[in-house]
Amino acid sequence: MGGKAAHEKGAAHEFSSEEAREAGRKGGQAVSQDREHMSEIGKKVGESSHGGGQSGSSRGVSHEQHVQAGKQSHKNR
């Protein structure tokens, strides 16, 4: 509700495309430093793309699949 109220008052910061891109880049770098988290992403991608039988292997996984798994992981936090 705080963000919504700030927008209604006109006091909220509106990110430009460049600011949003930079924030996303920094967030991606921070997340990729967490090796345990990245391992979990790889396991989820491996399971979804190989029918669950690869015990965490991420071979054959495209970059897009890895990115999608990361997005899904963040929704669950």
C-alpha positions in Angstrom: 0.0 0.0 0.0 2.9 2.4 0.7 4.0 2.5 -3.0 0.4 2.9 -4.1 -0.1 5.8 -1.7 3.1 7.5 -2.8 2.1 7.3 -6.4 -1.3 8.8 -5.6 0.4 11.7 -3.8 2.9 12.1 -6.7 5.8 11.5 -4.4 6.9 8.1 -5.9 10.1 7.7 -8.0 9.4 6.7 -11.6 12.3 4.6 -12.9 13.5 5.4 -16.4 14.3 2.4 -18.7 18.0 2.9 -18.1 17.6 3.0 -14.3 15.4 -0.1 -14.4 18.0 -1.9 -16.6 20.8 -1.0 -14.2 18.9 -2.1 -11.1 18.1 -5.4 -12.8 21.8 -5.9 -13.7 22.9 -5.2 -10.1 20.2 -7.5 -8.7 21.3 -10.3 -11.1 24.9 -9.9 -10.1 24.0 -10.1 -6.4 21.8 -13.2 -6.9 24.5 -15.0 -9.0 27.0 -14.6 -6.1 24.8 -16.9 -4.0 26.1 -20.3 -5.3 23.6 -22.3 -3.2 20.7 -20.3 -4.7 22.1 -20.7 -8.2 22.5 -24.5 -7.6 18.8 -24.7 -6.7 17.8 -22.8 -9.9 19.9 -25.3 -11.9 18.2 -28.2 -10.2 14.7 -26.8 -10.9 15.6 -26.2 -14.6 17.1 -29.6 -14.9 14.0 -31.2 -13.5 11.6 -29.3 -15.6 13.5 -29.7 -18.9 14.5 -33.4 -18.4 11.5 -34.8 -16.7 13.0 -34.8 -13.3 15.4 -37.6 -13.8 18.7 -35.7 -14.0 19.3 -35.1 -10.3 20.2 -31.4 -10.7 22.1 -31.5 -13.9 21.6 -28.5 -16.0 23.2 -29.8 -19.2 21.3 -28.9 -22.3 19.5 -26.0 -20.6 19.2 -22.8 -22.6 20.0 -19.4 -21.1 16.4 -18.5 -21.4 15.3 -21.5 -19.4 17.9 -20.6 -16.7 16.6 -17.0 -16.6 13.0 -18.2 -16.3 13.9 -20.6 -13.4 15.5 -17.6 -11.6 12.4 -15.5 -12.1 10.2 -18.4 -10.7 12.6 -18.8 -7.8 12.3 -15.2 -6.8 8.5 -15.3 -6.9 8.6 -18.0 -4.2 10.7 -16.0 -1.8 
